[in-house]
């Protein structure tokens, strides 16, 4: 019996998203909000919030 070891090759860095910018509360943490002059908006669902 061979040992099955699955090393984590790709780790989704969820913390990096938070550092870069706000994420969409509707679409989940993987969707970032696009930066605008005075607001952030989600291109996926149309959600936006003022900064
Ligand atoms: Zn969204």
mmCIF file of the protein (N, C-alpha, C, O) and its ligand, coordinates in Angstrom:
data_MODEL
# 
_entry.id   MODEL 
# 
loop_
_entity.id 
_entity.type 
_entity.pdbx_number_of_molecules 
1 polymer     1 
2 non-polymer 1 
# 
_entity_poly.entity_id                      1 
_entity_poly.type                           'polypeptide(L)' 
_entity_poly.nstd_linkage                   no 
_entity_poly.nstd_monomer                   no 
_entity_poly.pdbx_seq_one_letter_code       
;(UNK)(UNK)(UNK)(UNK)(UNK)(UNK)(UNK)(UNK)(UNK)(UNK)(UNK)(UNK)(UNK)(UNK)(UNK)(UNK)
(UNK)(UNK)(UNK)(UNK)(UNK)(UNK)(UNK)(UNK)(UNK)(UNK)(UNK)(UNK)(UNK)(UNK)(UNK)(UNK)
(UNK)(UNK)(UNK)(UNK)(UNK)(UNK)(UNK)(UNK)(UNK)(UNK)(UNK)(UNK)(UNK)(UNK)(UNK)(UNK)
(UNK)(UNK)(UNK)
;
_entity_poly.pdbx_seq_one_letter_code_can   XXXXXXXXXXXXXXXXXXXXXXXXXXXXXXXXXXXXXXXXXXXXXXXXXXX 
_entity_poly.pdbx_strand_id                 A 
# 
loop_
_entity_poly_seq.entity_id 
_entity_poly_seq.num 
_entity_poly_seq.mon_id 
_entity_poly_seq.hetero 
1 1  UNK n 
1 2  UNK n 
1 3  UNK n 
1 4  UNK n 
1 5  UNK n 
1 6  UNK n 
1 7  UNK n 
1 8  UNK n 
1 9  UNK n 
1 10 UNK n 
1 11 UNK n 
1 12 UNK n 
1 13 UNK n 
1 14 UNK n 
1 15 UNK n 
1 16 UNK n 
1 17 UNK n 
1 18 UNK n 
1 19 UNK n 
1 20 UNK n 
1 21 UNK n 
1 22 UNK n 
1 23 UNK n 
1 24 UNK n 
1 25 UNK n 
1 26 UNK n 
1 27 UNK n 
1 28 UNK n 
1 29 UNK n 
1 30 UNK n 
1 31 UNK n 
1 32 UNK n 
1 33 UNK n 
1 34 UNK n 
1 35 UNK n 
1 36 UNK n 
1 37 UNK n 
1 38 UNK n 
1 39 UNK n 
1 40 UNK n 
1 41 UNK n 
1 42 UNK n 
1 43 UNK n 
1 44 UNK n 
1 45 UNK n 
1 46 UNK n 
1 47 UNK n 
1 48 UNK n 
1 49 UNK n 
1 50 UNK n 
1 51 UNK n 
# 
loop_
_struct_asym.id 
_struct_asym.entity_id 
A 1 
B 2 
# 
loop_
_chem_comp.id 
_chem_comp.type 
_chem_comp.mon_nstd_flag 
UNK 'L-peptide linking' . 
ZN  non-polymer         . 
# 
_pdbx_entity_nonpoly.entity_id   2 
_pdbx_entity_nonpoly.name        ? 
_pdbx_entity_nonpoly.comp_id     ZN 
# 
_pdbx_nonpoly_scheme.asym_id         B 
_pdbx_nonpoly_scheme.entity_id       2 
_pdbx_nonpoly_scheme.mon_id          ZN 
_pdbx_nonpoly_scheme.ndb_seq_num     1 
_pdbx_nonpoly_scheme.pdb_seq_num     101 
_pdbx_nonpoly_scheme.auth_seq_num    101 
_pdbx_nonpoly_scheme.pdb_mon_id      ZN 
_pdbx_nonpoly_scheme.auth_mon_id     ZN 
_pdbx_nonpoly_scheme.pdb_strand_id   A 
_pdbx_nonpoly_scheme.pdb_ins_code    . 
# 
loop_
_atom_site.group_PDB 
_atom_site.id 
_atom_site.type_symbol 
_atom_site.label_atom_id 
_atom_site.label_alt_id 
_atom_site.label_comp_id 
_atom_site.label_asym_id 
_atom_site.label_entity_id 
_atom_site.label_seq_id 
_atom_site.pdbx_PDB_ins_code 
_atom_site.Cartn_x 
_atom_site.Cartn_y 
_atom_site.Cartn_z 
_atom_site.occupancy 
_atom_site.B_iso_or_equiv 
_atom_site.pdbx_formal_charge 
_atom_site.auth_seq_id 
_atom_site.auth_comp_id 
_atom_site.auth_asym_id 
_atom_site.auth_atom_id 
_atom_site.pdbx_PDB_model_num 
ATOM   1   N  N  . UNK A 1 1  ? 0.843   -1.207 0.000   1.00 0.00 ? 1   UNK A N  1 
ATOM   2   C  CA . UNK A 1 1  ? 0.000   0.000  0.000   1.00 0.00 ? 1   UNK A CA 1 
ATOM   3   C  C  . UNK A 1 1  ? 0.873   1.250  0.000   1.00 0.00 ? 1   UNK A C  1 
ATOM   4   O  O  . UNK A 1 1  ? 1.704   1.447  0.886   1.00 0.00 ? 1   UNK A O  1 
ATOM   5   N  N  . UNK A 1 2  ? 0.674   2.054  -0.970  1.00 0.00 ? 2   UNK A N  1 
ATOM   6   C  CA . UNK A 1 2  ? 1.464   3.280  -1.045  1.00 0.00 ? 2   UNK A CA 1 
ATOM   7   C  C  . UNK A 1 2  ? 0.791   4.375  -0.229  1.00 0.00 ? 2   UNK A C  1 
ATOM   8   O  O  . UNK A 1 2  ? -0.432  4.494  -0.156  1.00 0.00 ? 2   UNK A O  1 
ATOM   9   N  N  . UNK A 1 3  ? 1.626   5.128  0.349   1.00 0.00 ? 3   UNK A N  1 
ATOM   10  C  CA . UNK A 1 3  ? 1.082   6.226  1.148   1.00 0.00 ? 3   UNK A CA 1 
ATOM   11  C  C  . UNK A 1 3  ? 0.651   7.359  0.225   1.00 0.00 ? 3   UNK A C  1 
ATOM   12  O  O  . UNK A 1 3  ? 1.371   7.746  -0.695  1.00 0.00 ? 3   UNK A O  1 
ATOM   13  N  N  . UNK A 1 4  ? -0.490  7.856  0.484   1.00 0.00 ? 4   UNK A N  1 
ATOM   14  C  CA . UNK A 1 4  ? -0.963  8.964  -0.353  1.00 0.00 ? 4   UNK A CA 1 
ATOM   15  C  C  . UNK A 1 4  ? -0.769  10.281 0.376   1.00 0.00 ? 4   UNK A C  1 
ATOM   16  O  O  . UNK A 1 4  ? -1.473  10.628 1.324   1.00 0.00 ? 4   UNK A O  1 
ATOM   17  N  N  . UNK A 1 5  ? 0.197   10.967 -0.110  1.00 0.00 ? 5   UNK A N  1 
ATOM   18  C  CA . UNK A 1 5  ? 0.464   12.265 0.525   1.00 0.00 ? 5   UNK A CA 1 
ATOM   19  C  C  . UNK A 1 5  ? 0.160   13.363 -0.473  1.00 0.00 ? 5   UNK A C  1 
ATOM   20  O  O  . UNK A 1 5  ? 0.678   13.379 -1.590  1.00 0.00 ? 5   UNK A O  1 
ATOM   21  N  N  . UNK A 1 6  ? -0.664  14.250 -0.057  1.00 0.00 ? 6   UNK A N  1 
ATOM   22  C  CA . UNK A 1 6  ? -1.004  15.358 -0.953  1.00 0.00 ? 6   UNK A CA 1 
ATOM   23  C  C  . UNK A 1 6  ? -0.518  16.672 -0.351  1.00 0.00 ? 6   UNK A C  1 
ATOM   24  O  O  . UNK A 1 6  ? -1.207  17.296 0.457   1.00 0.00 ? 6   UNK A O  1 
ATOM   25  N  N  . UNK A 1 7  ? 0.646   17.065 -0.749  1.00 0.00 ? 7   UNK A N  1 
ATOM   26  C  CA . UNK A 1 7  ? 1.162   18.341 -0.245  1.00 0.00 ? 7   UNK A CA 1 
ATOM   27  C  C  . UNK A 1 7  ? 0.380   19.510 -0.815  1.00 0.00 ? 7   UNK A C  1 
ATOM   28  O  O  . UNK A 1 7  ? -0.038  19.495 -1.973  1.00 0.00 ? 7   UNK A O  1 
ATOM   29  N  N  . UNK A 1 8  ? 0.198   20.486 -0.011  1.00 0.00 ? 8   UNK A N  1 
ATOM   30  C  CA . UNK A 1 8  ? -0.560  21.659 -0.459  1.00 0.00 ? 8   UNK A CA 1 
ATOM   31  C  C  . UNK A 1 8  ? 0.262   22.442 -1.464  1.00 0.00 ? 8   UNK A C  1 
ATOM   32  O  O  . UNK A 1 8  ? 1.163   23.199 -1.101  1.00 0.00 ? 8   UNK A O  1 
ATOM   33  N  N  . UNK A 1 9  ? -0.061  22.249 -2.721  1.00 0.00 ? 9   UNK A N  1 
ATOM   34  C  CA . UNK A 1 9  ? 0.694   22.955 -3.757  1.00 0.00 ? 9   UNK A CA 1 
ATOM   35  C  C  . UNK A 1 9  ? 0.214   24.391 -3.880  1.00 0.00 ? 9   UNK A C  1 
ATOM   36  O  O  . UNK A 1 9  ? 0.986   25.350 -3.858  1.00 0.00 ? 9   UNK A O  1 
ATOM   37  N  N  . UNK A 1 10 ? -1.086  24.486 -4.009  1.00 0.00 ? 10  UNK A N  1 
ATOM   38  C  CA . UNK A 1 10 ? -1.644  25.829 -4.179  1.00 0.00 ? 10  UNK A CA 1 
ATOM   39  C  C  . UNK A 1 10 ? -2.511  26.179 -2.984  1.00 0.00 ? 10  UNK A C  1 
ATOM   40  O  O  . UNK A 1 10 ? -3.516  25.525 -2.705  1.00 0.00 ? 10  UNK A O  1 
ATOM   41  N  N  . UNK A 1 11 ? -2.113  27.183 -2.316  1.00 0.00 ? 11  UNK A N  1 
ATOM   42  C  CA . UNK A 1 11 ? -2.901  27.629 -1.173  1.00 0.00 ? 11  UNK A CA 1 
ATOM   43  C  C  . UNK A 1 11 ? -3.546  28.964 -1.517  1.00 0.00 ? 11  UNK A C  1 
ATOM   44  O  O  . UNK A 1 11 ? -2.870  29.952 -1.802  1.00 0.00 ? 11  UNK A O  1 
ATOM   45  N  N  . UNK A 1 12 ? -4.836  28.962 -1.482  1.00 0.00 ? 12  UNK A N  1 
ATOM   46  C  CA . UNK A 1 12 ? -5.540  30.216 -1.774  1.00 0.00 ? 12  UNK A CA 1 
ATOM   47  C  C  . UNK A 1 12 ? -5.300  31.185 -0.621  1.00 0.00 ? 12  UNK A C  1 
ATOM   48  O  O  . UNK A 1 12 ? -5.701  30.944 0.518   1.00 0.00 ? 12  UNK A O  1 
ATOM   49  N  N  . UNK A 1 13 ? -4.662  32.239 -0.941  1.00 0.00 ? 13  UNK A N  1 
ATOM   50  C  CA . UNK A 1 13 ? -4.323  33.205 0.098   1.00 0.00 ? 13  UNK A CA 1 
ATOM   51  C  C  . UNK A 1 13 ? -5.485  34.171 0.315   1.00 0.00 ? 13  UNK A C  1 
ATOM   52  O  O  . UNK A 1 13 ? -5.545  35.252 -0.271  1.00 0.00 ? 13  UNK A O  1 
ATOM   53  N  N  . UNK A 1 14 ? -6.381  33.751 1.159   1.00 0.00 ? 14  UNK A N  1 
ATOM   54  C  CA . UNK A 1 14 ? -7.575  34.566 1.395   1.00 0.00 ? 14  UNK A CA 1 
ATOM   55  C  C  . UNK A 1 14 ? -7.214  35.860 2.101   1.00 0.00 ? 14  UNK A C  1 
ATOM   56  O  O  . UNK A 1 14 ? -7.865  36.889 1.920   1.00 0.00 ? 14  UNK A O  1 
ATOM   57  N  N  . UNK A 1 15 ? -6.179  35.790 2.896   1.00 0.00 ? 15  UNK A N  1 
ATOM   58  C  CA . UNK A 1 15 ? -5.802  36.995 3.644   1.00 0.00 ? 15  UNK A CA 1 
ATOM   59  C  C  . UNK A 1 15 ? -5.287  38.074 2.706   1.00 0.00 ? 15  UNK A C  1 
ATOM   60  O  O  . UNK A 1 15 ? -5.432  39.267 2.972   1.00 0.00 ? 15  UNK A O  1 
ATOM   61  N  N  . UNK A 1 16 ? -4.680  37.638 1.597   1.00 0.00 ? 16  UNK A N  1 
ATOM   62  C  CA . UNK A 1 16 ? -4.143  38.604 0.646   1.00 0.00 ? 16  UNK A CA 1 
ATOM   63  C  C  . UNK A 1 16 ? -5.264  39.438 0.053   1.00 0.00 ? 16  UNK A C  1 
ATOM   64  O  O  . UNK A 1 16 ? -5.098  40.632 -0.198  1.00 0.00 ? 16  UNK A O  1 
ATOM   65  N  N  . UNK A 1 17 ? -6.397  38.805 -0.168  1.00 0.00 ? 17  UNK A N  1 
ATOM   66  C  CA . UNK A 1 17 ? -7.523  39.540 -0.743  1.00 0.00 ? 17  UNK A CA 1 
ATOM   67  C  C  . UNK A 1 17 ? -7.965  40.658 0.192   1.00 0.00 ? 17  UNK A C  1 
ATOM   68  O  O  . UNK A 1 17 ? -8.271  41.775 -0.228  1.00 0.00 ? 17  UNK A O  1 
ATOM   69  N  N  . UNK A 1 18 ? -7.986  40.319 1.446   1.00 0.00 ? 18  UNK A N  1 
ATOM   70  C  CA . UNK A 1 18 ? -8.430  41.305 2.426   1.00 0.00 ? 18  UNK A CA 1 
ATOM   71  C  C  . UNK A 1 18 ? -7.463  42.478 2.467   1.00 0.00 ? 18  UNK A C  1 
ATOM   72  O  O  . UNK A 1 18 ? -7.856  43.630 2.646   1.00 0.00 ? 18  UNK A O  1 
ATOM   73  N  N  . UNK A 1 19 ? -6.201  42.154 2.297   1.00 0.00 ? 19  UNK A N  1 
ATOM   74  C  CA . UNK A 1 19 ? -5.199  43.217 2.351   1.00 0.00 ? 19  UNK A CA 1 
ATOM   75  C  C  . UNK A 1 19 ? -5.324  44.123 1.139   1.00 0.00 ? 19  UNK A C  1 
ATOM   76  O  O  . UNK A 1 19 ? -5.200  45.343 1.248   1.00 0.00 ? 19  UNK A O  1 
ATOM   77  N  N  . UNK A 1 20 ? -5.569  43.521 -0.010  1.00 0.00 ? 20  UNK A N  1 
ATOM   78  C  CA . UNK A 1 20 ? -5.621  44.292 -1.250  1.00 0.00 ? 20  UNK A CA 1 
ATOM   79  C  C  . UNK A 1 20 ? -6.833  45.218 -1.256  1.00 0.00 ? 20  UNK A C  1 
ATOM   80  O  O  . UNK A 1 20 ? -6.735  46.395 -1.601  1.00 0.00 ? 20  UNK A O  1 
ATOM   81  N  N  . UNK A 1 21 ? -7.948  44.675 -0.878  1.00 0.00 ? 21  UNK A N  1 
ATOM   82  C  CA . UNK A 1 21 ? -9.134  45.521 -0.891  1.00 0.00 ? 21  UNK A CA 1 
ATOM   83  C  C  . UNK A 1 21 ? -10.331 44.804 -0.303  1.00 0.00 ? 21  UNK A C  1 
ATOM   84  O  O  . UNK A 1 21 ? -10.233 43.664 0.150   1.00 0.00 ? 21  UNK A O  1 
ATOM   85  N  N  . UNK A 1 22 ? -11.448 45.482 -0.316  1.00 0.00 ? 22  UNK A N  1 
ATOM   86  C  CA . UNK A 1 22 ? -12.677 44.903 0.216   1.00 0.00 ? 22  UNK A CA 1 
ATOM   87  C  C  . UNK A 1 22 ? -13.208 43.841 -0.729  1.00 0.00 ? 22  UNK A C  1 
ATOM   88  O  O  . UNK A 1 22 ? -13.017 43.903 -1.943  1.00 0.00 ? 22  UNK A O  1 
ATOM   89  N  N  . UNK A 1 23 ? -13.872 42.877 -0.142  1.00 0.00 ? 23  UNK A N  1 
ATOM   90  C  CA . UNK A 1 23 ? -14.465 41.836 -0.962  1.00 0.00 ? 23  UNK A CA 1 
ATOM   91  C  C  . UNK A 1 23 ? -15.973 41.987 -0.949  1.00 0.00 ? 23  UNK A C  1 
ATOM   92  O  O  . UNK A 1 23 ? -16.543 42.637 -0.072  1.00 0.00 ? 23  UNK A O  1 
ATOM   93  N  N  . UNK A 1 24 ? -16.607 41.379 -1.932  1.00 0.00 ? 24  UNK A N  1 
ATOM   94  C  CA . UNK A 1 24 ? -18.052 41.505 -2.052  1.00 0.00 ? 24  UNK A CA 1 
ATOM   95  C  C  . UNK A 1 24 ? -18.761 40.604 -1.045  1.00 0.00 ? 24  UNK A C  1 
ATOM   96  O  O  . UNK A 1 24 ? -18.504 39.401 -1.006  1.00 0.00 ? 24  UNK A O  1 
ATOM   97  N  N  . UNK A 1 25 ? -19.638 41.163 -0.243  1.00 0.00 ? 25  UNK A N  1 
ATOM   98  C  CA . UNK A 1 25 ? -20.372 40.366 0.747   1.00 0.00 ? 25  UNK A CA 1 
ATOM   99  C  C  . UNK A 1 25 ? -21.425 39.466 0.113   1.00 0.00 ? 25  UNK A C  1 
ATOM   100 O  O  . UNK A 1 25 ? -21.894 38.506 0.723   1.00 0.00 ? 25  UNK A O  1 
ATOM   101 N  N  . UNK A 1 26 ? -21.781 39.792 -1.109  1.00 0.00 ? 26  UNK A N  1 
ATOM   102 C  CA . UNK A 1 26 ? -22.812 38.991 -1.774  1.00 0.00 ? 26  UNK A CA 1 
ATOM   103 C  C  . UNK A 1 26 ? -22.198 37.831 -2.547  1.00 0.00 ? 26  UNK A C  1 
ATOM   104 O  O  . UNK A 1 26 ? -22.723 36.717 -2.547  1.00 0.00 ? 26  UNK A O  1 
ATOM   105 N  N  . UNK A 1 27 ? -21.075 38.114 -3.206  1.00 0.00 ? 27  UNK A N  1 
ATOM   106 C  CA . UNK A 1 27 ? -20.466 37.086 -4.060  1.00 0.00 ? 27  UNK A CA 1 
ATOM   107 C  C  . UNK A 1 27 ? -19.449 36.236 -3.303  1.00 0.00 ? 27  UNK A C  1 
ATOM   108 O  O  . UNK A 1 27 ? -19.050 35.173 -3.778  1.00 0.00 ? 27  UNK A O  1 
ATOM   109 N  N  . UNK A 1 28 ? -19.038 36.695 -2.147  1.00 0.00 ? 28  UNK A N  1 
ATOM   110 C  CA . UNK A 1 28 ? -18.084 35.911 -1.396  1.00 0.00 ? 28  UNK A CA 1 
ATOM   111 C  C  . UNK A 1 28 ? -16.713 36.555 -1.361  1.00 0.00 ? 28  UNK A C  1 
ATOM   112 O  O  . UNK A 1 28 ? -16.473 37.571 -2.011  1.00 0.00 ? 28  UNK A O  1 
ATOM   113 N  N  . UNK A 1 29 ? -15.822 35.956 -0.598  1.00 0.00 ? 29  UNK A N  1 
ATOM   114 C  CA . UNK A 1 29 ? -14.488 36.545 -0.386  1.00 0.00 ? 29  UNK A CA 1 
ATOM   115 C  C  . UNK A 1 29 ? -13.598 36.490 -1.607  1.00 0.00 ? 29  UNK A C  1 
ATOM   116 O  O  . UNK A 1 29 ? -12.532 37.106 -1.620  1.00 0.00 ? 29  UNK A O  1 
ATOM   117 N  N  . UNK A 1 30 ? -14.010 35.766 -2.634  1.00 0.00 ? 30  UNK A N  1 
ATOM   118 C  CA . UNK A 1 30 ? -13.151 35.664 -3.812  1.00 0.00 ? 30  UNK A CA 1 
ATOM   119 C  C  . UNK A 1 30 ? -13.391 36.803 -4.789  1.00 0.00 ? 30  UNK A C  1 
ATOM   120 O  O  . UNK A 1 30 ? -12.600 37.041 -5.701  1.00 0.00 ? 30  UNK A O  1 
ATOM   121 N  N  . UNK A 1 31 ? -14.493 37.497 -4.579  1.00 0.00 ? 31  UNK A N  1 
ATOM   122 C  CA . UNK A 1 31 ? -14.788 38.614 -5.475  1.00 0.00 ? 31  UNK A CA 1 
ATOM   123 C  C  . UNK A 1 31 ? -14.368 39.907 -4.817  1.00 0.00 ? 31  UNK A C  1 
ATOM   124 O  O  . UNK A 1 31 ? -14.875 40.293 -3.764  1.00 0.00 ? 31  UNK A O  1 
ATOM   125 N  N  . UNK A 1 32 ? -13.441 40.552 -5.459  1.00 0.00 ? 32  UNK A N  1 
ATOM   126 C  CA . UNK A 1 32 ? -12.996 41.825 -4.918  1.00 0.00 ? 32  UNK A CA 1 
ATOM   127 C  C  . UNK A 1 32 ? -13.846 42.953 -5.473  1.00 0.00 ? 32  UNK A C  1 
ATOM   128 O  O  . UNK A 1 32 ? -14.423 42.854 -6.556  1.00 0.00 ? 32  UNK A O  1 
ATOM   129 N  N  . UNK A 1 33 ? -13.905 44.017 -4.708  1.00 0.00 ? 33  UNK A N  1 
ATOM   130 C  CA . UNK A 1 33 ? -14.646 45.184 -5.166  1.00 0.00 ? 33  UNK A CA 1 
ATOM   131 C  C  . UNK A 1 33 ? -13.697 46.092 -5.944  1.00 0.00 ? 33  UNK A C  1 
ATOM   132 O  O  . UNK A 1 33 ? -12.568 46.347 -5.524  1.00 0.00 ? 33  UNK A O  1 
ATOM   133 N  N  . UNK A 1 34 ? -14.175 46.565 -7.067  1.00 0.00 ? 34  UNK A N  1 
ATOM   134 C  CA . UNK A 1 34 ? -13.352 47.451 -7.893  1.00 0.00 ? 34  UNK A CA 1 
ATOM   135 C  C  . UNK A 1 34 ? -13.246 48.809 -7.235  1.00 0.00 ? 34  UNK A C  1 
ATOM   136 O  O  . UNK A 1 34 ? -14.211 49.338 -6.683  1.00 0.00 ? 34  UNK A O  1 
ATOM   137 N  N  . UNK A 1 35 ? -12.065 49.348 -7.309  1.00 0.00 ? 35  UNK A N  1 
ATOM   138 C  CA . UNK A 1 35 ? -11.832 50.633 -6.654  1.00 0.00 ? 35  UNK A CA 1 
ATOM   139 C  C  . UNK A 1 35 ? -12.219 51.771 -7.579  1.00 0.00 ? 35  UNK A C  1 
ATOM   140 O  O  . UNK A 1 35 ? -11.845 51.807 -8.751  1.00 0.00 ? 35  UNK A O  1 
ATOM   141 N  N  . UNK A 1 36 ? -12.969 52.686 -7.026  1.00 0.00 ? 36  UNK A N  1 
ATOM   142 C  CA . UNK A 1 36 ? -13.278 53.912 -7.749  1.00 0.00 ? 36  UNK A CA 1 
ATOM   143 C  C  . UNK A 1 36 ? -12.862 55.093 -6.882  1.00 0.00 ? 36  UNK A C  1 
ATOM   144 O  O  . UNK A 1 36 ? -12.367 54.925 -5.768  1.00 0.00 ? 36  UNK A O  1 
ATOM   145 N  N  . UNK A 1 37 ? -13.070 56.265 -7.406  1.00 0.00 ? 37  UNK A N  1 
ATOM   146 C  CA . UNK A 1 37 ? -12.601 57.459 -6.716  1.00 0.00 ? 37  UNK A CA 1 
ATOM   147 C  C  . UNK A 1 37 ? -13.149 57.540 -5.293  1.00 0.00 ? 37  UNK A C  1 
ATOM   148 O  O  . UNK A 1 37 ? -12.411 57.790 -4.340  1.00 0.00 ? 37  UNK A O  1 
ATOM   149 N  N  . UNK A 1 38 ? -14.452 57.323 -5.170  1.00 0.00 ? 38  UNK A N  1 
ATOM   150 C  CA . UNK A 1 38 ? -15.044 57.479 -3.840  1.00 0.00 ? 38  UNK A CA 1 
ATOM   151 C  C  . UNK A 1 38 ? -15.933 56.303 -3.462  1.00 0.00 ? 38  UNK A C  1 
ATOM   152 O  O  . UNK A 1 38 ? -16.743 56.409 -2.541  1.00 0.00 ? 38  UNK A O  1 
ATOM   153 N  N  . UNK A 1 39 ? -15.792 55.203 -4.152  1.00 0.00 ? 39  UNK A N  1 
ATOM   154 C  CA . UNK A 1 39 ? -16.597 54.040 -3.787  1.00 0.00 ? 39  UNK A CA 1 
ATOM   155 C  C  . UNK A 1 39 ? -15.975 52.755 -4.327  1.00 0.00 ? 39  UNK A C  1 
ATOM   156 O  O  . UNK A 1 39 ? -15.114 52.770 -5.207  1.00 0.00 ? 39  UNK A O  1 
ATOM   157 N  N  . UNK A 1 40 ? -16.438 51.660 -3.771  1.00 0.00 ? 40  UNK A N  1 
ATOM   158 C  CA . UNK A 1 40 ? -16.010 50.353 -4.246  1.00 0.00 ? 40  UNK A CA 1 
ATOM   159 C  C  . UNK A 1 40 ? -17.223 49.666 -4.838  1.00 0.00 ? 40  UNK A C  1 
ATOM   160 O  O  . UNK A 1 40 ? -18.325 49.747 -4.295  1.00 0.00 ? 40  UNK A O  1 
ATOM   161 N  N  . UNK A 1 41 ? -17.013 48.991 -5.952  1.00 0.00 ? 41  UNK A N  1 
ATOM   162 C  CA . UNK A 1 41 ? -18.156 48.350 -6.572  1.00 0.00 ? 41  UNK A CA 1 
ATOM   163 C  C  . UNK A 1 41 ? -17.799 46.947 -7.031  1.00 0.00 ? 41  UNK A C  1 
ATOM   164 O  O  . UNK A 1 41 ? -16.646 46.666 -7.360  1.00 0.00 ? 41  UNK A O  1 
ATOM   165 N  N  . UNK A 1 42 ? -18.791 46.069 -7.052  1.00 0.00 ? 42  UNK A N  1 
ATOM   166 C  CA . UNK A 1 42 ? -18.611 44.708 -7.514  1.00 0.00 ? 42  UNK A CA 1 
ATOM   167 C  C  . UNK A 1 42 ? -19.105 44.616 -8.950  1.00 0.00 ? 42  UNK A C  1 
ATOM   168 O  O  . UNK A 1 42 ? -20.246 44.969 -9.247  1.00 0.00 ? 42  UNK A O  1 
ATOM   169 N  N  . UNK A 1 43 ? -18.237 44.139 -9.840  1.00 0.00 ? 43  UNK A N  1 
ATOM   170 C  CA . UNK A 1 43 ? -18.621 44.029 -11.239 1.00 0.00 ? 43  UNK A CA 1 
ATOM   171 C  C  . UNK A 1 43 ? -19.504 42.823 -11.498 1.00 0.00 ? 43  UNK A C  1 
ATOM   172 O  O  . UNK A 1 43 ? -20.057 42.668 -12.587 1.00 0.00 ? 43  UNK A O  1 
ATOM   173 N  N  . UNK A 1 44 ? -19.632 41.978 -10.505 1.00 0.00 ? 44  UNK A N  1 
ATOM   174 C  CA . UNK A 1 44 ? -20.385 40.741 -10.686 1.00 0.00 ? 44  UNK A CA 1 
ATOM   175 C  C  . UNK A 1 44 ? -21.867 40.927 -10.379 1.00 0.00 ? 44  UNK A C  1 
ATOM   176 O  O  . UNK A 1 44 ? -22.728 40.516 -11.156 1.00 0.00 ? 44  UNK A O  1 
ATOM   177 N  N  . UNK A 1 45 ? -22.155 41.552 -9.236  1.00 0.00 ? 45  UNK A N  1 
ATOM   178 C  CA . UNK A 1 45 ? -23.554 41.651 -8.829  1.00 0.00 ? 45  UNK A CA 1 
ATOM   179 C  C  . UNK A 1 45 ? -24.034 43.095 -8.762  1.00 0.00 ? 45  UNK A C  1 
ATOM   180 O  O  . UNK A 1 45 ? -25.226 43.359 -8.605  1.00 0.00 ? 45  UNK A O  1 
ATOM   181 N  N  . UNK A 1 46 ? -23.094 44.024 -8.883  1.00 0.00 ? 46  UNK A N  1 
ATOM   182 C  CA . UNK A 1 46 ? -23.493 45.408 -8.872  1.00 0.00 ? 46  UNK A CA 1 
ATOM   183 C  C  . UNK A 1 46 ? -23.498 46.040 -7.490  1.00 0.00 ? 46  UNK A C  1 
ATOM   184 O  O  . UNK A 1 46 ? -23.890 47.195 -7.323  1.00 0.00 ? 46  UNK A O  1 
ATOM   185 N  N  . UNK A 1 47 ? -23.068 45.287 -6.524  1.00 0.00 ? 47  UNK A N  1 
ATOM   186 C  CA . UNK A 1 47 ? -23.012 45.815 -5.165  1.00 0.00 ? 47  UNK A CA 1 
ATOM   187 C  C  . UNK A 1 47 ? -21.952 46.915 -5.080  1.00 0.00 ? 47  UNK A C  1 
ATOM   188 O  O  . UNK A 1 47 ? -20.889 46.810 -5.690  1.00 0.00 ? 47  UNK A O  1 
ATOM   189 N  N  . UNK A 1 48 ? -22.247 47.955 -4.328  1.00 0.00 ? 48  UNK A N  1 
ATOM   190 C  CA . UNK A 1 48 ? -21.222 48.988 -4.145  1.00 0.00 ? 48  UNK A CA 1 
ATOM   191 C  C  . UNK A 1 48 ? -21.346 49.585 -2.758  1.00 0.00 ? 48  UNK A C  1 
ATOM   192 O  O  . UNK A 1 48 ? -22.404 49.553 -2.130  1.00 0.00 ? 48  UNK A O  1 
ATOM   193 N  N  . UNK A 1 49 ? -20.272 50.109 -2.319  1.00 0.00 ? 49  UNK A N  1 
ATOM   194 C  CA . UNK A 1 49 ? -20.319 50.803 -1.036  1.00 0.00 ? 49  UNK A CA 1 
ATOM   195 C  C  . UNK A 1 49 ? -19.425 52.024 -1.082  1.00 0.00 ? 49  UNK A C  1 
ATOM   196 O  O  . UNK A 1 49 ? -18.393 52.042 -1.753  1.00 0.00 ? 49  UNK A O  1 
ATOM   197 N  N  . UNK A 1 50 ? -19.840 53.032 -0.359  1.00 0.00 ? 50  UNK A N  1 
ATOM   198 C  CA . UNK A 1 50 ? -19.072 54.269 -0.358  1.00 0.00 ? 50  UNK A CA 1 
ATOM   199 C  C  . UNK A 1 50 ? -17.856 54.139 0.548   1.00 0.00 ? 50  UNK A C  1 
ATOM   200 O  O  . UNK A 1 50 ? -17.877 53.421 1.547   1.00 0.00 ? 50  UNK A O  1 
ATOM   201 N  N  . UNK A 1 51 ? -16.814 54.837 0.183   1.00 0.00 ? 51  UNK A N  1 
ATOM   202 C  CA . UNK A 1 51 ? -15.603 54.797 0.990   1.00 0.00 ? 51  UNK A CA 1 
ATOM   203 C  C  . UNK A 1 51 ? -15.511 56.065 1.830   1.00 0.00 ? 51  UNK A C  1 
ATOM   204 O  O  . UNK A 1 51 ? -14.558 56.235 2.590   1.00 0.00 ? 51  UNK A O  1 
HETATM 205 ZN ZN . ZN  B 2 .  ? -20.780 40.951 -5.886  1.00 0.00 ? 101 ZN  A ZN 1 
# 
